[in-house]
Amino acid sequence: MWCVTAQGESGSGVSRLSGVSLILAATIMSGIASYVVTWLVPHQIGFAAYATFAVFWSFIYLVVGALFGIQQEVTRATSATAGAADAHVGKARNFGLAGGVVVFLLVVATAPLWVSAAFPVGGWSYVWPLAIGTASFVMIAVLCGSLYGIARWRELAMLMVTDSLLRLIGIAIVLGFTSSTVALAWVVAIPFPLTLVLLWPFIRRSIVGKTELDVGYRSITWNVSRTILAAASTGVMVSGFPLLLGLTSSGVSKVTFGFVILATTLTRAPLIVIAMSLQSYFIIIFRDRADRFWRTFLRLQGLILASGVVLAALGWLLGPSVFGILFPAGPRPEGWFIAALVLSSALVGSLCISAPAVLARSAHFVYSAGWVVGALVTIASLLLPVDFTTRVVIALFAGPIAGLFLHGGYLLTRGRVSAVTVAGP
């Protein structure tokens, strides 16, 4: 298995196998916390109010999902160094601080263009938590990318779990006093900066003076612009999907809309959350195991697709009954619809494997193009003149399939070119 060692403090090593176990454990804990939030909020405030909360949740994680591109490029560009120079240390920090300011200003400056459509009631009350939360995430993305680059798995797990638990605890406390979706929006956003404040004293020794970037400010800005474009497109197909669905489904009742969002979130989360959380890990694996690329790539793809088939079958058989138990007052989705949602999540998970495989080869353009094409196909599918449920299913399948074709075509072509080069004329 993955037994390459990453040296930490005092020369102690942490195997990649134990590293992925820590990240998976943290991902599962974070996923459980998100599941509880997804169940708790509509249970307390109802499906109609949940639709507004879901739009804010979708919006903030659409932006966060886009900014995740920063983490991926920093992961690719970061390597460990024995006592890095101050200039190298400051490069990542300065980039993160400047990026946070830019994100805050962009959210506030563009708000007049979208605030009325996204939040017809409450408007600017949602802009400020959105701006503060997303701006703070920039530093988290830089920090996580740097930690991935030097394989500091424990610190990464701490960041993931702390953020999700703070959000769950905050939402549970707020729901005990109010059902205001504005208050809930603030509780969703605050854990981003609060996690940094609470954990930095414990993480600082693991990273300061121990990393360096392989590119300068101009190059990392250009590379990040492309990974952000790709990550934003990822967000369109995942966290931002409810927002897009709301913008293209004005004739659907709020109760139906809120319940479809809930069903989509709950059924797609297990595979997508795990696959997305491991993208930076996959970059390191594909980058450092070029000699066993196809074996690793095909095993991972087989695992995600087989898991999707099994979970889809279980969803078809058991899903409606589970929804009836969790939400007795709400409608029940049909088994085939749950199975379709799960299978679509497996395709997104597959794209979360092909994308790091492409990026590990420094093919930033192809990496971005795969996600962008997937996002454009998703949006186009949501505009089809068919009924609401059919549009949802088509959009969830068509987007990732389009992206997979592009990434897969590049990888196959690159493999053939490499083989011809090695073989010679």
Contacts in CASP RR format, 6 or more apart in sequence:
PFRMAT RR
TARGET T0000
AUTHOR 0000-0000-0000
METHOD contacts of the structure
MODEL  1
MWCVTAQGESGSGVSRLSGVSLILAATIMSGIASYVVTWLVPHQIGFAAY
ATFAVFWSFIYLVVGALFGIQQEVTRATSATAGAADAHVGKARNFGLAGG
VVVFLLVVATAPLWVSAAFPVGGWSYVWPLAIGTASFVMIAVLCGSLYGI
ARWRELAMLMVTDSLLRLIGIAIVLGFTSSTVALAWVVAIPFPLTLVLLW
PFIRRSIVGKTELDVGYRSITWNVSRTILAAASTGVMVSGFPLLLGLTSS
GVSKVTFGFVILATTLTRAPLIVIAMSLQSYFIIIFRDRADRFWRTFLRL
QGLILASGVVLAALGWLLGPSVFGILFPAGPRPEGWFIAALVLSSALVGS
LCISAPAVLARSAHFVYSAGWVVGALVTIASLLLPVDFTTRVVIALFAGP
IAGLFLHGGYLLTRGRVSAVTVAGP
1 17 0 8 1.000
2 15 0 8 1.000
2 16 0 8 1.000
2 17 0 8 1.000
2 20 0 8 1.000
2 285 0 8 1.000
2 289 0 8 1.000
3 15 0 8 1.000
3 16 0 8 1.000
3 17 0 8 1.000
4 15 0 8 1.000
4 16 0 8 1.000
4 288 0 8 1.000
5 13 0 8 1.000
5 14 0 8 1.000
5 15 0 8 1.000
5 16 0 8 1.000
6 13 0 8 1.000
6 14 0 8 1.000
6 16 0 8 1.000
6 80 0 8 1.000
6 150 0 8 1.000
6 151 0 8 1.000
6 152 0 8 1.000
7 13 0 8 1.000
7 80 0 8 1.000
8 14 0 8 1.000
8 150 0 8 1.000
8 151 0 8 1.000
8 152 0 8 1.000
8 206 0 8 1.000
9 205 0 8 1.000
9 206 0 8 1.000
14 151 0 8 1.000
14 153 0 8 1.000
14 154 0 8 1.000
16 151 0 8 1.000
16 284 0 8 1.000
16 285 0 8 1.000
18 153 0 8 1.000
19 151 0 8 1.000
19 153 0 8 1.000
20 153 0 8 1.000
20 278 0 8 1.000
20 281 0 8 1.000
22 153 0 8 1.000
22 154 0 8 1.000
22 156 0 8 1.000
22 157 0 8 1.000
23 153 0 8 1.000
23 156 0 8 1.000
23 157 0 8 1.000
23 160 0 8 1.000
23 277 0 8 1.000
23 278 0 8 1.000
23 281 0 8 1.000
24 274 0 8 1.000
24 278 0 8 1.000
25 157 0 8 1.000
26 156 0 8 1.000
26 157 0 8 1.000
26 158 0 8 1.000
26 160 0 8 1.000
26 161 0 8 1.000
26 277 0 8 1.000
27 160 0 8 1.000
27 273 0 8 1.000
27 274 0 8 1.000
27 277 0 8 1.000
27 278 0 8 1.000
28 274 0 8 1.000
29 160 0 8 1.000
29 161 0 8 1.000
29 164 0 8 1.000
29 165 0 8 1.000
30 160 0 8 1.000
30 161 0 8 1.000
30 163 0 8 1.000
30 164 0 8 1.000
30 273 0 8 1.000
30 277 0 8 1.000
31 164 0 8 1.000
31 269 0 8 1.000
31 273 0 8 1.000
33 164 0 8 1.000
33 165 0 8 1.000
33 167 0 8 1.000
33 168 0 8 1.000
34 164 0 8 1.000
34 168 0 8 1.000
34 269 0 8 1.000
34 273 0 8 1.000
35 266 0 8 1.000
35 269 0 8 1.000
36 168 0 8 1.000
37 167 0 8 1.000
37 168 0 8 1.000
37 171 0 8 1.000
38 262 0 8 1.000
38 265 0 8 1.000
38 266 0 8 1.000
38 269 0 8 1.000
39 326 0 8 1.000
40 171 0 8 1.000
40 172 0 8 1.000
40 175 0 8 1.000
41 50 0 8 1.000
41 53 0 8 1.000
41 171 0 8 1.000
41 175 0 8 1.000
41 184 0 8 1.000
42 50 0 8 1.000
42 258 0 8 1.000
42 262 0 8 1.000
42 327 0 8 1.000
43 327 0 8 1.000
44 175 0 8 1.000
44 179 0 8 1.000
45 53 0 8 1.000
45 175 0 8 1.000
45 179 0 8 1.000
45 181 0 8 1.000
47 254 0 8 1.000
47 255 0 8 1.000
47 258 0 8 1.000
47 259 0 8 1.000
47 262 0 8 1.000
47 330 0 8 1.000
48 254 0 8 1.000
48 255 0 8 1.000
48 258 0 8 1.000
49 179 0 8 1.000
49 181 0 8 1.000
50 258 0 8 1.000
50 261 0 8 1.000
50 262 0 8 1.000
51 254 0 8 1.000
51 257 0 8 1.000
51 258 0 8 1.000
51 261 0 8 1.000
52 119 0 8 1.000
52 121 0 8 1.000
52 181 0 8 1.000
53 181 0 8 1.000
53 184 0 8 1.000
53 185 0 8 1.000
54 242 0 8 1.000
54 258 0 8 1.000
54 261 0 8 1.000
54 262 0 8 1.000
54 265 0 8 1.000
55 118 0 8 1.000
55 119 0 8 1.000
55 242 0 8 1.000
55 243 0 8 1.000
55 246 0 8 1.000
56 119 0 8 1.000
56 126 0 8 1.000
56 129 0 8 1.000
56 130 0 8 1.000
56 181 0 8 1.000
56 184 0 8 1.000
56 185 0 8 1.000
56 188 0 8 1.000
57 188 0 8 1.000
57 239 0 8 1.000
57 242 0 8 1.000
58 239 0 8 1.000
58 240 0 8 1.000
58 241 0 8 1.000
58 242 0 8 1.000
58 243 0 8 1.000
58 261 0 8 1.000
59 118 0 8 1.000
59 126 0 8 1.000
59 130 0 8 1.000
59 240 0 8 1.000
59 243 0 8 1.000
60 129 0 8 1.000
60 130 0 8 1.000
60 133 0 8 1.000
60 134 0 8 1.000
60 185 0 8 1.000
60 188 0 8 1.000
60 189 0 8 1.000
61 235 0 8 1.000
61 239 0 8 1.000
61 240 0 8 1.000
62 232 0 8 1.000
62 235 0 8 1.000
62 236 0 8 1.000
62 239 0 8 1.000
62 240 0 8 1.000
62 243 0 8 1.000
63 103 0 8 1.000
63 107 0 8 1.000
63 130 0 8 1.000
63 134 0 8 1.000
63 137 0 8 1.000
64 134 0 8 1.000
64 137 0 8 1.000
64 239 0 8 1.000
65 231 0 8 1.000
65 232 0 8 1.000
65 234 0 8 1.000
65 235 0 8 1.000
65 238 0 8 1.000
65 239 0 8 1.000
66 228 0 8 1.000
66 229 0 8 1.000
66 231 0 8 1.000
66 232 0 8 1.000
66 234 0 8 1.000
66 235 0 8 1.000
67 103 0 8 1.000
67 134 0 8 1.000
67 137 0 8 1.000
67 138 0 8 1.000
67 141 0 8 1.000
67 228 0 8 1.000
67 231 0 8 1.000
68 141 0 8 1.000
68 231 0 8 1.000
68 234 0 8 1.000
68 276 0 8 1.000
68 279 0 8 1.000
69 141 0 8 1.000
69 224 0 8 1.000
69 227 0 8 1.000
69 228 0 8 1.000
69 230 0 8 1.000
69 231 0 8 1.000
70 96 0 8 1.000
70 138 0 8 1.000
70 141 0 8 1.000
70 142 0 8 1.000
70 145 0 8 1.000
70 224 0 8 1.000
70 227 0 8 1.000
70 228 0 8 1.000
71 141 0 8 1.000
71 142 0 8 1.000
71 144 0 8 1.000
71 145 0 8 1.000
71 148 0 8 1.000
71 280 0 8 1.000
72 145 0 8 1.000
72 227 0 8 1.000
72 231 0 8 1.000
72 279 0 8 1.000
72 280 0 8 1.000
72 283 0 8 1.000
72 356 0 8 1.000
72 359 0 8 1.000
73 220 0 8 1.000
73 223 0 8 1.000
73 224 0 8 1.000
73 227 0 8 1.000
74 92 0 8 1.000
74 141 0 8 1.000
74 142 0 8 1.000
74 144 0 8 1.000
74 145 0 8 1.000
74 146 0 8 1.000
74 148 0 8 1.000
74 149 0 8 1.000
74 213 0 8 1.000
74 220 0 8 1.000
74 224 0 8 1.000
75 144 0 8 1.000
75 145 0 8 1.000
75 148 0 8 1.000
75 149 0 8 1.000
75 280 0 8 1.000
75 283 0 8 1.000
75 284 0 8 1.000
76 223 0 8 1.000
76 283 0 8 1.000
76 287 0 8 1.000
76 359 0 8 1.000
76 360 0 8 1.000
76 362 0 8 1.000
77 213 0 8 1.000
77 214 0 8 1.000
77 215 0 8 1.000
77 220 0 8 1.000
77 223 0 8 1.000
78 92 0 8 1.000
78 145 0 8 1.000
78 146 0 8 1.000
78 148 0 8 1.000
78 149 0 8 1.000
78 150 0 8 1.000
78 211 0 8 1.000
78 212 0 8 1.000
78 213 0 8 1.000
78 214 0 8 1.000
79 149 0 8 1.000
79 150 0 8 1.000
79 211 0 8 1.000
79 212 0 8 1.000
79 214 0 8 1.000
80 149 0 8 1.000
80 150 0 8 1.000
80 151 0 8 1.000
80 210 0 8 1.000
80 211 0 8 1.000
81 88 0 8 1.000
81 209 0 8 1.000
81 210 0 8 1.000
81 211 0 8 1.000
81 212 0 8 1.000
82 210 0 8 1.000
83 209 0 8 1.000
83 210 0 8 1.000
84 209 0 8 1.000
84 210 0 8 1.000
84 211 0 8 1.000
84 212 0 8 1.000
85 212 0 8 1.000
86 209 0 8 1.000
88 209 0 8 1.000
88 211 0 8 1.000
88 212 0 8 1.000
88 213 0 8 1.000
89 208 0 8 1.000
89 209 0 8 1.000
89 211 0 8 1.000
89 212 0 8 1.000
91 212 0 8 1.000
91 213 0 8 1.000
91 216 0 8 1.000
91 217 0 8 1.000
91 220 0 8 1.000
92 142 0 8 1.000
92 146 0 8 1.000
92 211 0 8 1.000
92 213 0 8 1.000
93 142 0 8 1.000
95 142 0 8 1.000
95 217 0 8 1.000
95 220 0 8 1.000
95 221 0 8 1.000
96 138 0 8 1.000
96 139 0 8 1.000
96 141 0 8 1.000
96 142 0 8 1.000
97 139 0 8 1.000
99 135 0 8 1.000
99 138 0 8 1.000
100 135 0 8 1.000
100 136 0 8 1.000
100 138 0 8 1.000
100 139 0 8 1.000
101 135 0 8 1.000
103 131 0 8 1.000
103 134 0 8 1.000
103 135 0 8 1.000
103 137 0 8 1.000
103 138 0 8 1.000
104 131 0 8 1.000
104 132 0 8 1.000
104 134 0 8 1.000
104 135 0 8 1.000
107 127 0 8 1.000
107 130 0 8 1.000
107 131 0 8 1.000
107 134 0 8 1.000
107 135 0 8 1.000
108 127 0 8 1.000
108 131 0 8 1.000
111 124 0 8 1.000
111 127 0 8 1.000
115 123 0 8 1.000
115 124 0 8 1.000
115 126 0 8 1.000
115 127 0 8 1.000
116 123 0 8 1.000
117 247 0 8 1.000
118 126 0 8 1.000
118 243 0 8 1.000
118 247 0 8 1.000
119 125 0 8 1.000
119 126 0 8 1.000
122 182 0 8 1.000
125 182 0 8 1.000
125 185 0 8 1.000
126 182 0 8 1.000
126 185 0 8 1.000
129 182 0 8 1.000
129 185 0 8 1.000
129 186 0 8 1.000
129 188 0 8 1.000
129 189 0 8 1.000
129 190 0 8 1.000
130 185 0 8 1.000
130 189 0 8 1.000
132 189 0 8 1.000
132 190 0 8 1.000
132 192 0 8 1.000
132 193 0 8 1.000
133 189 0 8 1.000
133 190 0 8 1.000
133 192 0 8 1.000
133 193 0 8 1.000
134 189 0 8 1.000
134 192 0 8 1.000
136 189 0 8 1.000
136 192 0 8 1.000
136 193 0 8 1.000
136 196 0 8 1.000
137 192 0 8 1.000
139 196 0 8 1.000
140 159 0 8 1.000
140 163 0 8 1.000
140 192 0 8 1.000
140 195 0 8 1.000
140 196 0 8 1.000
143 159 0 8 1.000
143 196 0 8 1.000
143 203 0 8 1.000
143 207 0 8 1.000
144 156 0 8 1.000
144 159 0 8 1.000
144 280 0 8 1.000
145 280 0 8 1.000
146 207 0 8 1.000
146 211 0 8 1.000
147 155 0 8 1.000
147 156 0 8 1.000
147 159 0 8 1.000
147 203 0 8 1.000
147 206 0 8 1.000
147 207 0 8 1.000
148 156 0 8 1.000
148 280 0 8 1.000
148 281 0 8 1.000
148 283 0 8 1.000
148 284 0 8 1.000
149 211 0 8 1.000
149 280 0 8 1.000
149 284 0 8 1.000
150 207 0 8 1.000
150 210 0 8 1.000
150 211 0 8 1.000
151 284 0 8 1.000
152 203 0 8 1.000
152 206 0 8 1.000
152 207 0 8 1.000
155 199 0 8 1.000
155 202 0 8 1.000
155 203 0 8 1.000
155 206 0 8 1.000
155 207 0 8 1.000
158 199 0 8 1.000
158 202 0 8 1.000
158 203 0 8 1.000
159 195 0 8 1.000
159 199 0 8 1.000
159 203 0 8 1.000
160 277 0 8 1.000
162 191 0 8 1.000
162 195 0 8 1.000
162 198 0 8 1.000
162 199 0 8 1.000
163 191 0 8 1.000
163 192 0 8 1.000
163 195 0 8 1.000
164 191 0 8 1.000
166 190 0 8 1.000
166 191 0 8 1.000
166 194 0 8 1.000
166 195 0 8 1.000
167 187 0 8 1.000
167 188 0 8 1.000
167 191 0 8 1.000
170 187 0 8 1.000
171 184 0 8 1.000
171 187 0 8 1.000
171 188 0 8 1.000
173 187 0 8 1.000
174 180 0 8 1.000
174 183 0 8 1.000
174 184 0 8 1.000
174 187 0 8 1.000
175 184 0 8 1.000
213 220 0 8 1.000
215 223 0 8 1.000
223 364 0 8 1.000
226 364 0 8 1.000
226 365 0 8 1.000
226 367 0 8 1.000
226 368 0 8 1.000
227 359 0 8 1.000
227 364 0 8 1.000
227 367 0 8 1.000
227 368 0 8 1.000
229 368 0 8 1.000
229 371 0 8 1.000
229 372 0 8 1.000
230 355 0 8 1.000
230 367 0 8 1.000
230 368 0 8 1.000
230 370 0 8 1.000
230 371 0 8 1.000
230 372 0 8 1.000
231 371 0 8 1.000
232 371 0 8 1.000
232 375 0 8 1.000
233 368 0 8 1.000
233 370 0 8 1.000
233 371 0 8 1.000
233 372 0 8 1.000
233 374 0 8 1.000
233 375 0 8 1.000
233 376 0 8 1.000
234 276 0 8 1.000
234 352 0 8 1.000
234 355 0 8 1.000
234 371 0 8 1.000
234 375 0 8 1.000
235 241 0 8 1.000
235 375 0 8 1.000
236 244 0 8 1.000
236 374 0 8 1.000
236 375 0 8 1.000
236 378 0 8 1.000
236 379 0 8 1.000
237 348 0 8 1.000
237 371 0 8 1.000
237 374 0 8 1.000
237 375 0 8 1.000
237 378 0 8 1.000
237 396 0 8 1.000
237 399 0 8 1.000
237 400 0 8 1.000
238 268 0 8 1.000
238 272 0 8 1.000
238 276 0 8 1.000
238 348 0 8 1.000
241 264 0 8 1.000
241 378 0 8 1.000
241 395 0 8 1.000
241 396 0 8 1.000
242 261 0 8 1.000
242 264 0 8 1.000
242 265 0 8 1.000
244 378 0 8 1.000
244 379 0 8 1.000
244 382 0 8 1.000
245 257 0 8 1.000
245 260 0 8 1.000
245 261 0 8 1.000
245 382 0 8 1.000
245 392 0 8 1.000
246 252 0 8 1.000
246 257 0 8 1.000
248 382 0 8 1.000
248 383 0 8 1.000
248 391 0 8 1.000
249 257 0 8 1.000
249 382 0 8 1.000
249 388 0 8 1.000
249 391 0 8 1.000
252 388 0 8 1.000
256 331 0 8 1.000
256 388 0 8 1.000
259 327 0 8 1.000
259 330 0 8 1.000
259 331 0 8 1.000
259 333 0 8 1.000
260 333 0 8 1.000
260 388 0 8 1.000
260 389 0 8 1.000
260 392 0 8 1.000
262 327 0 8 1.000
263 323 0 8 1.000
263 333 0 8 1.000
263 337 0 8 1.000
263 338 0 8 1.000
263 341 0 8 1.000
264 341 0 8 1.000
264 392 0 8 1.000
264 396 0 8 1.000
267 315 0 8 1.000
267 338 0 8 1.000
267 341 0 8 1.000
267 342 0 8 1.000
267 345 0 8 1.000
268 341 0 8 1.000
268 342 0 8 1.000
268 344 0 8 1.000
268 345 0 8 1.000
268 348 0 8 1.000
268 396 0 8 1.000
269 345 0 8 1.000
270 311 0 8 1.000
270 345 0 8 1.000
271 304 0 8 1.000
271 307 0 8 1.000
271 308 0 8 1.000
271 311 0 8 1.000
271 342 0 8 1.000
271 345 0 8 1.000
271 346 0 8 1.000
271 348 0 8 1.000
271 349 0 8 1.000
272 345 0 8 1.000
272 348 0 8 1.000
272 349 0 8 1.000
272 352 0 8 1.000
275 304 0 8 1.000
275 348 0 8 1.000
275 349 0 8 1.000
275 352 0 8 1.000
275 353 0 8 1.000
276 349 0 8 1.000
276 352 0 8 1.000
278 352 0 8 1.000
279 352 0 8 1.000
279 355 0 8 1.000
279 356 0 8 1.000
280 356 0 8 1.000
282 300 0 8 1.000
282 352 0 8 1.000
282 353 0 8 1.000
282 356 0 8 1.000
282 357 0 8 1.000
282 360 0 8 1.000
283 356 0 8 1.000
283 359 0 8 1.000
283 360 0 8 1.000
285 296 0 8 1.000
285 356 0 8 1.000
285 360 0 8 1.000
286 293 0 8 1.000
286 296 0 8 1.000
286 297 0 8 1.000
286 356 0 8 1.000
286 357 0 8 1.000
286 360 0 8 1.000
286 361 0 8 1.000
287 360 0 8 1.000
289 296 0 8 1.000
293 357 0 8 1.000
297 353 0 8 1.000
297 354 0 8 1.000
297 357 0 8 1.000
297 411 0 8 1.000
300 353 0 8 1.000
301 350 0 8 1.000
301 353 0 8 1.000
301 354 0 8 1.000
304 346 0 8 1.000
304 349 0 8 1.000
304 350 0 8 1.000
304 353 0 8 1.000
305 346 0 8 1.000
305 350 0 8 1.000
307 346 0 8 1.000
308 342 0 8 1.000
308 343 0 8 1.000
308 345 0 8 1.000
308 346 0 8 1.000
309 343 0 8 1.000
309 346 0 8 1.000
311 342 0 8 1.000
311 346 0 8 1.000
312 338 0 8 1.000
312 339 0 8 1.000
312 340 0 8 1.000
312 342 0 8 1.000
312 343 0 8 1.000
312 346 0 8 1.000
313 339 0 8 1.000
315 322 0 8 1.000
315 335 0 8 1.000
315 338 0 8 1.000
315 339 0 8 1.000
315 342 0 8 1.000
316 335 0 8 1.000
316 336 0 8 1.000
316 338 0 8 1.000
316 339 0 8 1.000
317 335 0 8 1.000
319 333 0 8 1.000
319 335 0 8 1.000
319 338 0 8 1.000
320 332 0 8 1.000
320 333 0 8 1.000
320 334 0 8 1.000
320 335 0 8 1.000
320 338 0 8 1.000
323 332 0 8 1.000
323 333 0 8 1.000
324 330 0 8 1.000
324 332 0 8 1.000
337 389 0 8 1.000
337 393 0 8 1.000
340 393 0 8 1.000
340 396 0 8 1.000
340 397 0 8 1.000
341 393 0 8 1.000
341 396 0 8 1.000
343 397 0 8 1.000
344 393 0 8 1.000
344 396 0 8 1.000
344 397 0 8 1.000
344 400 0 8 1.000
347 397 0 8 1.000
347 400 0 8 1.000
347 401 0 8 1.000
347 404 0 8 1.000
348 400 0 8 1.000
349 400 0 8 1.000
350 400 0 8 1.000
350 404 0 8 1.000
351 370 0 8 1.000
351 371 0 8 1.000
351 400 0 8 1.000
351 403 0 8 1.000
351 404 0 8 1.000
351 407 0 8 1.000
354 403 0 8 1.000
354 404 0 8 1.000
354 407 0 8 1.000
354 408 0 8 1.000
354 411 0 8 1.000
355 367 0 8 1.000
355 370 0 8 1.000
355 371 0 8 1.000
355 407 0 8 1.000
357 407 0 8 1.000
357 411 0 8 1.000
358 366 0 8 1.000
358 367 0 8 1.000
358 407 0 8 1.000
358 410 0 8 1.000
358 411 0 8 1.000
359 367 0 8 1.000
361 414 0 8 1.000
363 410 0 8 1.000
363 414 0 8 1.000
366 406 0 8 1.000
366 407 0 8 1.000
366 410 0 8 1.000
367 407 0 8 1.000
369 406 0 8 1.000
370 402 0 8 1.000
370 403 0 8 1.000
370 406 0 8 1.000
370 407 0 8 1.000
371 403 0 8 1.000
373 399 0 8 1.000
373 402 0 8 1.000
373 403 0 8 1.000
373 406 0 8 1.000
374 398 0 8 1.000
374 399 0 8 1.000
374 400 0 8 1.000
374 402 0 8 1.000
374 403 0 8 1.000
375 399 0 8 1.000
377 398 0 8 1.000
377 399 0 8 1.000
377 401 0 8 1.000
377 402 0 8 1.000
377 403 0 8 1.000
378 395 0 8 1.000
378 396 0 8 1.000
378 398 0 8 1.000
378 399 0 8 1.000
379 395 0 8 1.000
381 391 0 8 1.000
381 394 0 8 1.000
381 395 0 8 1.000
381 398 0 8 1.000
381 399 0 8 1.000
382 391 0 8 1.000
382 395 0 8 1.000
384 390 0 8 1.000
384 391 0 8 1.000
384 394 0 8 1.000
386 394 0 8 1.000
END
